[in-house]
Amino acid sequence: MRDLDVMIIDDDAGDRKLIRRLLERSGMCRSICEAELVHAALDHGSETLDAVFIDYVLPGENGLDGLETLKRKWPGAAFILMTGQGDEQIAKSAILAGAADYTPKSRINQAGLERMLVRAVEMVRLAQRVEEQRQELLTFSNVLVHDFRAPIRSIRFICEQLDEEMGEVQSAELQKLMVMMKKTATQMSHLVETLADHIRTDINPVFETIPATELVENALSFLDQDIRESGGSVDVDLSDFDVFCSPAMLAQLLQNLVSNAIKYSGENAPEIRISARRLENGDVLFEVADRGIGVPEEYRQRIFEPFQRLSWATDKPGTGLGLATCQKIVKRHGGRIWCEANPYGGTLMRFRVPGSSAPVDGFASKVWSPHPSDAAVSR
């Protein structure tokens, strides 16, 4: 790795001299600039930097305080925080604040500095490439969804017009083809809209506080017709508490779970129960239980993978994205979702999310892993 542009921010001239000497010996740098304080560094004329070594303790400030401002000016730089004393809490805070690495000054040597610089720069560049690819994929998906909507609407309109024009003169075979065409157009429309919902979970959500009762009511209001047409019932059991979340995303999650409960109710009318409560640690636990056909134990993890359609349910309409979208939404909230057998028959879907803090930068800062205590605490 060569031709790097590096800055050293440290009020100690001796420490700056040491870092500069090690960098010069490495032969990796095209330019090395220095600053005593964060505001002096911001006045520097460099448009781009590959790496910034910054001291944790600076007169009147610390490196963490200025990290966000520095990252705005040099978003492509790898920030390496240095401190006179090793401290695990400082290291953790540095990484959470966006530093690529952290090191006590006492451990800095030639080989270690070179390894640290290469690792930090490569990590930041890789993260940039991943983000660029994610944005490209998001843009492509949005264009794809947008461009498919118009022709699908046209097909459905043409079907309706043909049906109206031909009236009763259609042959039995033609009537059958018209029904198939309408059904196919409807399936295509549903697939596109489901894909659009799945894509929207990649956009940074807006978090706010909303009563749990209002959240569930909003979700069920969109399913009122489906519930009535199914002849089913939804029993709601909620405590009086607020949820800090993205209301639109959690409402969509609940809609998906209730829709699945209706779809896979079996021969009987759907019986669905929604409950939610706050746990002792402040997390919020939601449950959606049904008495439908259930999910065999060996499939309870796989159903959250994109485009998974289980063999016994292929005759049901769907895209295989509903539960995958649910999992993405829960992860964006820093929680987890899982499936169990309903003790009374059917399926029990559970998800829990942190009750107060929003994910960092719109992404989950806390991801739950399966743990036996989850089921025990929620009963």
LINDAHU-V554685 format. One record per run of one state. SS is the DSSP state (a for helix, b for strand, c for the rest). FROM is the first residue (numbers start at 1). TO is the last residue. Records with the same first field share a line. If there is no record, write none. Layout:
SS=FROM-TO / FROM-TO
This chain:
c=1-3 / 10-12 / 27-28 / 36-37 / 43-50 / 56-56 / 59-60 / 74-77 / 84-87 / 97-100 / 108-109 / 170-171 / 201-207 / 222-223 / 231-232 / 239-241 / 246-246 / 264-270 / 279-283 / 291-296 / 300-301 / 305-310 / 314-321 / 333-335 / 342-346 / 354-359 / 363-371 / 379-379
b=4-9 / 29-35 / 51-55 / 57-58 / 61-62 / 78-83 / 101-104 / 208-211 / 233-238 / 242-245 / 271-278 / 284-290 / 336-341 / 347-353
a=13-26 / 38-42 / 63-73 / 88-96 / 105-107 / 110-169 / 172-200 / 212-221 / 224-230 / 247-263 / 297-299 / 302-304 / 311-313 / 322-332 / 360-362 / 372-378
